[in-house]
Amino acid sequence: MIDINWNIFKVKFNEKEDKAFERLAYLLFCTEHGINTGIFRFKNQAGIETEPINYNDQIIGFQAKYYDTKLADNKNDIIDALEKAKRENPDLNKILLYTNQELAESTKKGVKKPQYQLDVEKKAKEINVTLEWRVPSHLEQQLSLPVNHHLAEFFFSLGKNIIDFLDELKAHAENILIPIQSSIPFAGTTIKIDRGKLLTDIENTSSAVTIIGGTGGSGKTAKPNKPASEKRWPGNTRGASGWG
């Protein structure tokens, strides 16, 4: 199981955290509601990230809010998003609010919810929308599910990325190709390996199929002396690695 470490998320998507978190929320929202074909959205969608969906006779949308500051400091931003979502989607009756910040418990004795949470939920009730929070404790559970393992790995792992993969692929190709040479430096001179007669024999063979055997790097792959458009091979030529 991958540790859901928001510091890793921040490092990995440095200065692009908002977009990355929006994408994470979108993918989790789709998984939670069994959507495999994606959801339509407009550019700069107001209030919610995509068009709402119809799920179990409810019209549901979602909003993703990534903050570097406390939720209490962003209460007005959340309320503004709720109002825009309802204004642009009058039939909307449920919103899932994804955020990377936990809600802080009230300091008042006997009271659980902090005042800013009460204010946000009050506004949701006023516009006739059910608000469901998706805070880190929810996201951790969703990302621990096998179906979401690839999401946890992508968003919260500092493993090798595509650039590392391409660099390794290039190095691997060079390690294979470098030993394939037609000349050998020796004692201050170069010994040239002349394969002219062999190539001529292959070109002039009457066989339908020619099999060339040899160990890896022995030179089975050879560039034709003539352009491909001018060369007339009498049959199919195959190289078989590992033949002695």
Backbone as JSON, one array per atom type, in Angstrom:
{
  "sequence": "MIDINWNIFKVKFNEKEDKAFERLAYLLFCTEHGINTGIFRFKNQAGIETEPINYNDQIIGFQAKYYDTKLADNKNDIIDALEKAKRENPDLNKILLYTNQELAESTKKGVKKPQYQLDVEKKAKEINVTLEWRVPSHLEQQLSLPVNHHLAEFFFSLGKNIIDFLDELKAHAENILIPIQSSIPFAGTTIKIDRGKLLTDIENTSSAVTIIGGTGGSGKTAKPNKPASEKRWPGNTRGASGWG",
  "N": [[0.85, -1.2, 0.0], [0.54, 2.21, -0.82], [1.86, 5.06, 0.76], [-0.09, 7.88, 1.49], [1.09, 10.71, 1.05], [1.08, 14.08, 1.35], [3.1, 15.89, 1.04], [4.82, 14.69, -0.78], [3.13, 14.72, -3.0], [3.02, 17.47, -3.42], [5.69, 18.09, -4.04], [6.05, 16.56, -6.35], [4.23, 17.65, -8.18], [4.96, 20.29, -8.43], [4.01, 23.63, -8.34], [1.94, 23.02, -9.98], [-0.09, 21.96, -8.62], [-2.85, 22.46, -8.27], [-4.14, 21.73, -10.73], [-3.37, 19.05, -10.87], [-4.58, 18.0, -8.56], [-7.24, 18.46, -9.17], [-7.51, 16.7, -11.29], [-7.07, 14.26, -9.95], [-9.3, 14.26, -8.21], [-11.34, 14.15, -10.09], [-10.93, 11.6, -11.29], [-11.31, 9.92, -9.08], [-13.95, 10.53, -8.48], [-15.23, 9.57, -10.77], [-14.64, 6.82, -10.52], [-15.94, 6.21, -8.09], [-18.59, 6.48, -8.84], [-18.93, 4.66, -10.83], [-18.25, 5.31, -13.51], [-16.98, 4.85, -16.62], [-16.48, 6.01, -19.03], [-15.9, 8.67, -18.89], [-16.72, 12.2, -18.21], [-18.57, 14.84, -19.59], [-17.29, 18.15, -20.0], [-17.15, 21.74, -19.86], [-14.9, 24.28, -21.04], [-13.31, 26.13, -18.51], [-15.37, 25.62, -16.6], [-18.04, 26.63, -14.53], [-18.25, 26.75, -11.0], [-18.58, 23.86, -10.59], [-16.54, 21.03, -11.53], [-17.05, 19.48, -13.81], [-19.79, 18.72, -16.04], [-22.81, 17.99, -14.28], [-23.81, 14.71, -13.06], [-26.31, 12.16, -13.43], [-27.24, 10.17, -10.91], [-28.51, 7.49, -9.22], [-31.02, 8.78, -9.18], [-30.3, 11.32, -8.42], [-28.92, 14.55, -9.04], [-25.69, 15.13, -9.47], [-22.69, 16.87, -8.77], [-19.18, 17.8, -8.71], [-16.56, 19.45, -6.88], [-13.2, 20.51, -6.82], [-10.82, 21.48, -4.52], [-7.79, 22.65, -3.91], [-5.67, 23.68, -1.42], [-3.07, 25.7, -0.01], [-3.3, 26.97, 2.29], [-5.25, 27.18, 5.38], [-8.55, 25.68, 5.59], [-10.37, 27.32, 6.84], [-9.55, 29.84, 6.11], [-10.4, 29.98, 3.56], [-13.09, 29.96, 3.29], [-14.98, 31.7, 2.06], [-14.34, 31.43, -0.63], [-15.12, 28.8, -1.11], [-17.87, 28.94, -0.61], [-18.61, 30.72, -2.6], [-18.12, 29.12, -4.86], [-20.07, 27.14, -4.51], [-22.43, 28.65, -4.84], [-22.17, 29.52, -7.51], [-22.19, 27.05, -8.8], [-24.83, 26.14, -8.35], [-26.27, 28.19, -9.51], [-25.58, 27.96, -12.23], [-26.4, 25.41, -12.7], [-29.33, 24.62, -12.17], [-30.79, 22.3, -11.51], [-29.14, 20.85, -9.94], [-28.55, 18.91, -7.08], [-26.76, 17.83, -5.32], [-23.45, 18.04, -4.13], [-20.11, 17.0, -4.24], [-17.37, 17.82, -2.39], [-14.09, 17.98, -2.85], [-11.07, 18.18, -1.1], [-7.71, 18.95, -0.09], [-7.22, 19.51, 2.51], [-7.72, 18.86, 5.97], [-10.67, 19.16, 7.96], [-10.72, 21.3, 10.72], [-11.31, 20.54, 14.1], [-13.8, 22.06, 16.17], [-12.99, 24.45, 18.72], [-14.69, 24.94, 20.73], [-16.31, 23.79, 23.6], [-18.01, 20.73, 23.56], [-18.81, 21.05, 20.97], [-18.46, 19.93, 17.69], [-18.15, 20.6, 14.92], [-16.36, 23.14, 13.19], [-16.81, 26.75, 12.97], [-16.57, 27.77, 10.36], [-17.1, 25.53, 8.78], [-19.77, 25.07, 9.47], [-20.88, 27.4, 8.4], [-20.42, 27.07, 5.63], [-21.93, 24.74, 5.14], [-24.42, 25.66, 5.83], [-24.91, 27.53, 3.8], [-25.03, 25.75, 1.64], [-27.36, 24.37, 2.3], [-29.21, 26.45, 2.08], [-29.3, 26.91, -0.67], [-30.4, 24.63, -1.45], [-28.86, 22.26, -1.77], [-27.22, 19.24, -1.2], [-24.32, 18.8, 0.6], [-21.36, 17.0, 0.45], [-18.4, 16.23, 2.06], [-15.12, 15.52, 0.89], [-12.45, 14.81, 2.27], [-8.9, 14.48, 3.19], [-8.94, 12.07, 4.78], [-11.01, 10.62, 3.64], [-10.04, 10.36, 1.02], [-7.72, 8.87, 1.38], [-8.76, 6.35, 2.06], [-10.18, 5.71, -0.29], [-8.07, 5.63, -2.12], [-6.7, 3.46, -1.2], [-7.97, 1.27, -2.13], [-7.88, -1.58, -4.3], [-8.69, -1.05, -6.98], [-7.99, 1.55, -7.32], [-5.28, 1.67, -7.11], [-3.36, 2.35, -9.04], [-3.75, 5.07, -9.24], [-2.96, 6.02, -6.73], [-0.27, 5.36, -6.89], [0.58, 6.92, -9.06], [0.03, 9.62, -8.27], [1.16, 9.89, -5.74], [3.69, 8.83, -5.52], [7.21, 8.93, -5.77], [8.49, 7.57, -7.73], [10.19, 6.34, -10.71], [9.8, 8.4, -13.55], [8.4, 9.13, -16.84], [10.48, 10.31, -18.25], [12.77, 9.26, -17.05], [12.38, 6.61, -17.81], [12.62, 6.74, -20.64], [15.29, 7.55, -20.87], [16.59, 5.29, -19.83], [15.78, 3.42, -21.71], [17.06, 4.39, -24.0], [19.76, 4.1, -23.23], [19.86, 1.32, -22.99], [19.41, 0.52, -25.66], [21.73, 1.57, -26.85], [23.68, 0.02, -25.59], [23.21, -2.41, -26.76], [23.62, -1.94, -29.5], [26.21, -0.82, -29.8], [28.26, -2.89, -29.67], [28.01, -3.99, -32.22], [29.91, -3.99, -34.85], [31.82, -3.32, -37.84], [34.5, -3.19, -38.01], [37.67, -3.52, -36.31], [39.62, -1.98, -33.92], [43.14, -2.34, -33.61], [46.34, -2.58, -32.27], [47.12, 0.06, -33.04], [46.13, 0.2, -35.58], [43.41, -0.46, -37.91], [41.37, -3.18, -38.29], [39.51, -4.23, -40.9], [36.46, -5.76, -41.41], [35.5, -7.59, -44.01], [32.59, -8.14, -45.58], [31.7, -8.44, -48.07], [31.76, -10.59, -50.0], [30.11, -12.45, -48.73], [27.67, -11.08, -48.68], [27.22, -10.88, -51.41], [26.93, -13.56, -52.08], [24.57, -14.09, -50.7], [22.82, -12.41, -52.05], [22.79, -13.6, -54.55], [21.76, -16.07, -54.17], [19.69, -18.9, -54.83], [17.83, -19.82, -53.17], [14.66, -19.88, -51.5], [14.42, -19.05, -48.9], [16.75, -17.66, -46.67], [18.78, -18.4, -43.97], [20.59, -16.78, -41.52], [23.02, -17.41, -39.22], [24.39, -16.84, -35.93], [26.15, -15.55, -33.03], [24.88, -13.06, -30.7], [25.57, -9.78, -31.77], [27.44, -10.46, -33.63], [27.24, -9.59, -36.19], [25.07, -10.15, -37.9], [23.09, -8.45, -38.76], [23.15, -6.34, -41.42], [23.86, -3.44, -43.36], [22.54, -2.88, -46.57], [24.55, -2.61, -49.56], [23.51, -1.33, -51.72], [20.86, 1.02, -52.49], [17.66, 0.46, -50.97], [15.61, 0.47, -52.83], [16.78, -0.39, -55.16], [17.71, -2.88, -54.69], [17.42, -6.34, -55.19], [16.2, -8.9, -53.62], [16.39, -12.39, -53.67], [14.84, -13.99, -52.12], [13.37, -14.51, -48.86], [15.18, -13.23, -46.13], [16.46, -14.23, -43.08], [17.57, -13.54, -39.78], [19.0, -15.41, -37.22], [19.37, -15.33, -33.83], [21.91, -16.48, -31.58], [22.77, -18.77, -32.83], [25.35, -20.99, -33.64]],
  "CA": [[0.0, 0.0, 0.0], [1.33, 3.43, -0.94], [1.56, 6.09, 1.76], [-0.65, 9.09, 0.9], [1.88, 11.79, 1.64], [0.79, 15.28, 0.56], [4.36, 16.55, 0.73], [5.27, 14.08, -2.03], [2.25, 15.27, -4.03], [3.42, 18.86, -3.65], [6.99, 18.08, -4.72], [5.91, 15.97, -7.67], [3.47, 18.53, -9.07], [5.36, 21.63, -8.01], [3.36, 24.75, -9.02], [0.82, 22.52, -10.79], [-0.87, 21.15, -7.68], [-4.29, 22.66, -8.48], [-4.58, 20.9, -11.85], [-3.17, 17.65, -10.52], [-5.6, 17.62, -7.59], [-8.51, 18.42, -9.9], [-7.51, 15.44, -12.04], [-7.25, 13.19, -8.97], [-10.69, 14.28, -7.78], [-12.16, 13.69, -11.23], [-10.79, 10.15, -11.44], [-11.96, 9.28, -7.93], [-15.39, 10.74, -8.64], [-15.68, 8.62, -11.79], [-14.58, 5.47, -9.97], [-16.97, 6.08, -7.06], [-19.92, 6.41, -9.46], [-18.94, 3.65, -11.87], [-18.21, 5.94, -14.83], [-15.78, 4.42, -17.33], [-16.33, 6.72, -20.31], [-15.62, 10.08, -18.65], [-17.84, 13.12, -18.05], [-18.41, 16.04, -20.41], [-17.08, 19.4, -19.29], [-16.85, 22.92, -20.65], [-13.7, 25.0, -20.64], [-13.6, 27.07, -17.42], [-16.68, 25.29, -16.04], [-18.32, 27.45, -13.34], [-18.8, 26.13, -9.79], [-18.2, 22.44, -10.51], [-15.45, 20.74, -12.48], [-17.62, 18.91, -15.03], [-21.25, 18.7, -16.01], [-23.29, 17.05, -13.25], [-24.26, 13.4, -13.52], [-27.54, 11.63, -12.82], [-26.85, 8.93, -10.24], [-29.54, 7.11, -8.24], [-32.06, 9.83, -9.18], [-29.75, 12.57, -7.91], [-28.06, 15.29, -9.96], [-24.5, 15.29, -8.63], [-21.48, 17.47, -9.33], [-18.08, 17.81, -7.74], [-15.64, 20.58, -6.9], [-11.89, 20.18, -6.26], [-10.2, 22.67, -3.93], [-6.47, 22.42, -3.33], [-5.24, 24.89, -0.71], [-1.87, 25.7, 0.82], [-3.71, 27.6, 3.55], [-6.31, 26.47, 6.1], [-9.89, 25.78, 5.03], [-11.03, 28.47, 7.46], [-9.16, 31.04, 5.37], [-10.94, 29.88, 2.2], [-14.53, 29.74, 3.4], [-15.71, 32.49, 1.07], [-14.09, 30.83, -1.95], [-15.95, 27.59, -1.21], [-19.27, 29.38, -0.7], [-18.77, 31.29, -3.94], [-18.2, 28.01, -5.8], [-21.39, 26.52, -4.35], [-23.44, 29.53, -5.43], [-22.0, 29.46, -8.97], [-22.61, 25.73, -9.25], [-26.29, 26.07, -8.34], [-26.78, 29.16, -10.48], [-25.4, 27.45, -13.59], [-27.02, 24.08, -12.8], [-30.46, 24.72, -11.24], [-31.27, 20.98, -11.07], [-28.12, 20.24, -9.09], [-29.02, 18.74, -5.7], [-25.72, 17.26, -4.47], [-22.08, 18.38, -4.52], [-18.99, 16.42, -3.51], [-16.29, 18.81, -2.3], [-12.79, 17.36, -2.61], [-10.05, 19.11, -0.65], [-6.51, 18.33, 0.48], [-7.09, 19.95, 3.9], [-8.67, 18.31, 6.93], [-11.46, 20.13, 8.73], [-10.25, 21.4, 12.11], [-12.4, 20.41, 15.08], [-14.08, 23.29, 16.91], [-12.37, 24.58, 20.04], [-15.76, 25.11, 21.7], [-16.64, 22.58, 24.32], [-19.25, 20.09, 23.16], [-19.1, 21.34, 19.56], [-17.51, 19.25, 16.81], [-17.9, 21.3, 13.66], [-15.89, 24.52, 13.32], [-17.78, 27.71, 12.48], [-16.51, 27.91, 8.89], [-17.81, 24.39, 8.22], [-21.2, 25.34, 9.65], [-21.28, 28.45, 7.46], [-20.45, 26.48, 4.29], [-23.05, 23.81, 5.06], [-25.63, 26.49, 5.88], [-25.12, 28.05, 2.45], [-25.46, 24.64, 0.79], [-28.76, 24.11, 2.61], [-30.0, 27.57, 1.56], [-29.48, 26.77, -2.12], [-31.02, 23.32, -1.64], [-27.84, 21.32, -2.25], [-26.56, 18.41, -0.19], [-22.87, 18.89, 0.48], [-20.57, 15.91, 1.03], [-16.98, 16.53, 2.07], [-14.14, 14.48, 0.59], [-11.21, 15.32, 2.84], [-7.85, 13.46, 3.08], [-9.28, 10.77, 5.37], [-11.8, 9.91, 2.63], [-9.19, 10.07, -0.13], [-6.82, 7.78, 1.77], [-9.5, 5.1, 1.96], [-10.46, 5.44, -1.7], [-6.82, 5.3, -2.8], [-6.21, 2.17, -0.71], [-8.69, 0.21, -2.84], [-7.1, -2.11, -5.44], [-9.07, -0.43, -8.24], [-7.37, 2.88, -7.39], [-3.85, 1.57, -6.78], [-2.57, 3.08, -10.04], [-3.87, 6.49, -8.92], [-2.09, 6.27, -5.58], [1.11, 5.27, -7.36], [0.89, 8.06, -9.94], [-0.05, 10.92, -7.6], [1.85, 9.96, -4.45], [4.96, 8.1, -5.55], [8.31, 9.61, -6.45], [9.18, 6.59, -8.54], [10.69, 6.79, -11.99], [8.8, 8.94, -14.45], [8.57, 8.77, -18.25], [11.8, 10.75, -18.7], [13.72, 8.23, -16.61], [12.15, 5.41, -18.63], [13.18, 6.96, -21.97], [16.75, 7.55, -20.74], [17.01, 3.91, -19.66], [15.56, 2.75, -22.99], [18.13, 4.83, -24.88], [21.0, 3.46, -22.78], [19.74, -0.11, -23.32], [19.6, 0.39, -27.1], [23.14, 1.82, -27.14], [24.45, -1.14, -25.13], [23.02, -3.49, -27.73], [24.11, -1.58, -30.83], [27.64, -0.48, -29.82], [29.14, -4.01, -30.02], [27.85, -4.39, -33.62], [30.88, -3.21, -35.61], [32.41, -3.99, -39.0], [35.94, -3.02, -37.94], [38.22, -3.74, -34.98], [40.89, -1.3, -33.69], [44.14, -3.26, -33.05], [47.75, -2.19, -32.38], [47.27, 1.31, -33.75], [45.53, 0.15, -36.92], [42.02, -0.92, -37.91], [41.11, -4.39, -39.08], [38.2, -4.13, -41.51], [35.81, -7.04, -41.68], [34.88, -7.5, -45.34], [31.48, -9.09, -45.75], [31.23, -8.28, -49.44], [31.49, -11.87, -50.66], [28.94, -13.06, -48.1], [26.48, -10.38, -49.15], [27.02, -11.25, -52.81], [26.39, -14.93, -52.08], [23.16, -14.03, -50.27], [22.04, -11.79, -53.13], [22.72, -14.48, -55.72], [21.24, -17.39, -53.83], [18.42, -19.29, -55.47], [16.95, -20.33, -52.12], [13.51, -19.04, -51.16], [14.66, -18.51, -47.56], [18.13, -17.76, -46.23], [18.92, -18.23, -42.52], [21.93, -16.37, -41.12], [23.19, -17.74, -37.81], [25.54, -16.24, -35.26], [25.87, -15.04, -31.7], [24.49, -11.66, -30.65], [26.64, -8.81, -32.02], [28.43, -10.98, -34.58], [27.12, -8.89, -37.47], [24.03, -10.7, -38.77], [22.37, -7.32, -39.34], [24.08, -5.59, -42.27], [23.24, -2.45, -44.22], [22.8, -3.2, -47.97], [25.42, -1.69, -50.27], [22.69, -0.6, -52.66], [19.6, 1.52, -51.92], [16.64, -0.58, -50.86], [14.76, 0.48, -54.03], [17.49, -1.04, -56.25], [18.15, -4.22, -54.31], [16.49, -7.4, -55.51], [16.51, -10.1, -52.85], [15.72, -13.54, -54.29], [13.91, -14.63, -51.19], [13.33, -13.91, -47.53], [16.39, -13.44, -45.34], [16.17, -14.21, -41.65], [18.71, -13.68, -38.88], [18.64, -16.16, -36.01], [20.38, -15.1, -32.8], [22.29, -17.62, -30.74], [23.21, -19.93, -33.63], [26.79, -21.05, -33.77]],
  "C": [[0.88, 1.25, 0.0], [0.88, 4.46, 0.09], [1.06, 7.36, 1.06], [-0.02, 10.29, 1.6], [1.71, 13.04, 0.78], [2.05, 16.09, 0.28], [4.96, 16.0, -0.57], [4.44, 14.62, -3.19], [2.7, 16.68, -4.42], [4.75, 18.94, -4.41], [6.84, 17.6, -6.16], [5.21, 16.9, -8.66], [3.74, 20.0, -8.75], [4.8, 22.71, -8.94], [2.25, 24.32, -9.98], [-0.13, 21.69, -9.93], [-2.37, 21.26, -7.93], [-4.82, 21.73, -9.57], [-4.46, 19.42, -11.53], [-4.24, 17.17, -9.54], [-6.98, 17.55, -8.26], [-8.62, 17.11, -10.69], [-7.73, 14.26, -11.12], [-8.7, 13.1, -8.53], [-11.62, 13.75, -8.87], [-12.11, 12.17, -11.37], [-11.44, 9.39, -10.29], [-13.47, 9.4, -8.02], [-15.94, 9.74, -9.66], [-15.69, 7.2, -11.26], [-15.71, 5.24, -8.97], [-18.35, 5.87, -7.67], [-19.97, 5.48, -10.67], [-18.94, 4.2, -13.28], [-16.9, 5.6, -15.52], [-15.51, 5.21, -18.61], [-16.05, 8.2, -20.13], [-16.88, 10.92, -18.59], [-17.57, 14.37, -18.87], [-18.16, 17.26, -19.52], [-16.83, 20.52, -20.3], [-15.53, 23.52, -20.17], [-14.1, 26.05, -19.59], [-15.01, 26.88, -16.86], [-16.88, 26.04, -14.71], [-18.86, 26.6, -12.19], [-18.42, 24.69, -9.58], [-17.25, 22.13, -11.66], [-15.92, 20.18, -13.8], [-19.12, 19.14, -15.0], [-21.71, 17.72, -14.93], [-23.74, 15.74, -13.88], [-25.57, 13.05, -12.82], [-27.2, 10.26, -12.24], [-27.84, 8.64, -9.12], [-30.57, 8.24, -8.05], [-31.6, 11.12, -8.5], [-28.88, 13.23, -8.98], [-26.85, 15.74, -9.16], [-23.35, 15.92, -9.42], [-20.37, 17.41, -8.29], [-17.2, 19.04, -7.96], [-14.34, 20.13, -6.24], [-11.22, 21.46, -5.78], [-8.89, 22.29, -3.26], [-5.99, 23.73, -2.71], [-3.92, 24.66, 0.01], [-2.16, 26.31, 2.18], [-4.88, 26.82, 4.15], [-7.67, 26.66, 5.41], [-10.63, 27.0, 5.58], [-10.74, 29.76, 6.69], [-9.78, 31.09, 3.98], [-12.45, 29.64, 2.19], [-15.3, 30.46, 2.29], [-15.53, 31.94, -0.34], [-14.96, 29.61, -2.16], [-17.42, 27.97, -1.38], [-19.56, 29.95, -2.08], [-18.9, 30.19, -4.99], [-19.55, 27.3, -5.72], [-22.48, 27.35, -5.03], [-23.36, 29.5, -6.96], [-22.51, 28.13, -9.51], [-24.13, 25.63, -9.34], [-26.89, 27.02, -9.36], [-26.7, 28.63, -11.91], [-26.07, 26.09, -13.81], [-28.19, 24.02, -11.83], [-30.96, 23.38, -10.71], [-30.3, 20.27, -10.14], [-28.64, 20.1, -7.65], [-27.99, 18.07, -4.78], [-24.35, 17.64, -5.02], [-21.1, 17.63, -3.62], [-17.84, 17.42, -3.56], [-15.0, 18.11, -1.9], [-11.79, 18.43, -2.18], [-8.89, 18.37, -0.02], [-6.31, 18.7, 1.95], [-8.14, 19.27, 4.78], [-9.45, 19.45, 7.58], [-10.97, 20.13, 10.17], [-11.44, 21.34, 13.07], [-12.56, 21.72, 15.86], [-13.4, 23.29, 18.29], [-13.43, 24.78, 21.14], [-16.13, 23.78, 22.33], [-18.0, 22.03, 23.87], [-19.65, 20.34, 21.71], [-18.03, 20.7, 18.69], [-17.14, 20.11, 15.61], [-17.39, 22.72, 13.9], [-16.88, 25.47, 12.65], [-17.75, 27.82, 10.95], [-17.19, 26.74, 8.19], [-19.32, 24.59, 8.32], [-21.69, 26.38, 8.65], [-21.39, 27.91, 6.03], [-21.66, 25.58, 4.13], [-24.39, 24.55, 5.13], [-25.94, 27.04, 4.5], [-25.6, 26.95, 1.51], [-26.94, 24.33, 1.03], [-29.66, 25.2, 2.04], [-30.26, 27.44, 0.07], [-29.99, 25.37, -2.49], [-30.07, 22.31, -2.3], [-27.28, 20.55, -1.07], [-25.06, 18.44, -0.42], [-22.21, 17.71, 1.18], [-19.09, 16.27, 0.91], [-16.18, 15.29, 1.66], [-12.78, 15.02, 1.0], [-10.16, 14.2, 2.8], [-8.19, 12.09, 3.68], [-10.17, 9.95, 4.43], [-10.91, 9.46, 1.47], [-8.24, 8.91, 0.17], [-7.5, 6.42, 1.63], [-9.76, 4.73, 0.5], [-9.19, 4.98, -2.43], [-6.21, 3.99, -2.32], [-6.89, 1.0, -1.41], [-7.87, -0.27, -4.03], [-7.43, -1.42, -6.76], [-8.41, 0.93, -8.43], [-5.86, 2.86, -7.11], [-3.0, 2.39, -7.76], [-2.63, 4.59, -9.8], [-2.96, 6.86, -7.75], [-0.63, 6.28, -6.01], [1.49, 6.5, -8.19], [0.98, 9.37, -9.17], [0.81, 11.03, -6.35], [3.13, 9.14, -4.38], [6.0, 8.92, -6.3], [9.14, 8.63, -7.25], [9.59, 7.17, -9.88], [9.55, 7.29, -12.88], [9.15, 8.58, -15.89], [9.93, 9.19, -18.78], [12.87, 9.74, -18.31], [13.61, 6.98, -17.47], [12.8, 5.56, -20.0], [14.71, 6.96, -21.93], [17.28, 6.12, -20.61], [16.87, 3.14, -20.97], [16.67, 3.11, -23.98], [19.45, 4.14, -24.53], [21.0, 1.97, -23.14], [20.0, -0.34, -24.8], [21.07, 0.58, -27.48], [24.0, 0.64, -26.72], [24.34, -2.32, -26.08], [23.73, -3.19, -29.05], [25.62, -1.33, -30.89], [28.53, -1.67, -30.19], [29.06, -4.42, -31.49], [28.73, -3.49, -34.47], [31.39, -4.02, -36.81], [33.92, -3.81, -39.03], [36.41, -3.14, -36.5], [39.53, -2.96, -34.85], [41.89, -2.25, -33.05], [45.54, -2.74, -33.34], [47.94, -0.95, -33.25], [46.72, 1.31, -35.16], [44.11, -0.4, -36.81], [41.9, -2.12, -38.83], [39.68, -4.31, -39.59], [37.66, -5.52, -41.81], [35.03, -6.92, -42.98], [33.81, -8.58, -45.48], [30.93, -9.05, -47.18], [30.86, -9.58, -50.12], [30.26, -12.54, -50.08], [27.65, -12.42, -48.58], [26.16, -10.74, -50.6], [26.41, -12.65, -52.91], [24.92, -14.93, -51.69], [22.29, -13.47, -51.38], [21.81, -12.75, -54.29], [22.17, -15.86, -55.42], [19.91, -17.65, -54.53], [17.42, -19.81, -54.44], [15.81, -19.35, -51.84], [13.71, -18.36, -49.81], [16.13, -18.71, -47.21], [18.2, -17.48, -44.73], [20.36, -17.91, -42.2], [22.07, -16.61, -39.63], [24.44, -17.08, -37.23], [25.16, -15.73, -33.9], [25.49, -13.57, -31.77], [25.68, -10.75, -30.85], [27.67, -9.28, -33.03], [28.29, -10.38, -35.96], [26.09, -9.48, -38.41], [23.23, -9.59, -39.46], [23.36, -6.47, -40.13], [23.32, -4.63, -43.15], [23.55, -2.8, -45.68], [23.7, -2.15, -48.61], [24.65, -0.82, -51.25], [21.47, -0.04, -51.95], [18.56, 0.42, -51.94], [15.81, -0.69, -52.14], [15.41, -0.26, -55.19], [17.81, -2.49, -55.96], [17.06, -5.24, -54.59], [16.9, -8.65, -54.73], [15.74, -11.28, -53.46], [14.71, -14.19, -53.38], [13.89, -13.89, -49.88], [14.6, -14.25, -46.77], [16.05, -13.29, -43.86], [17.47, -14.34, -40.86], [18.26, -14.42, -37.63], [19.73, -15.97, -34.97], [20.66, -16.38, -32.03], [22.71, -18.84, -31.52], [24.7, -19.9, -33.77], [27.22, -21.48, -35.17]]
}
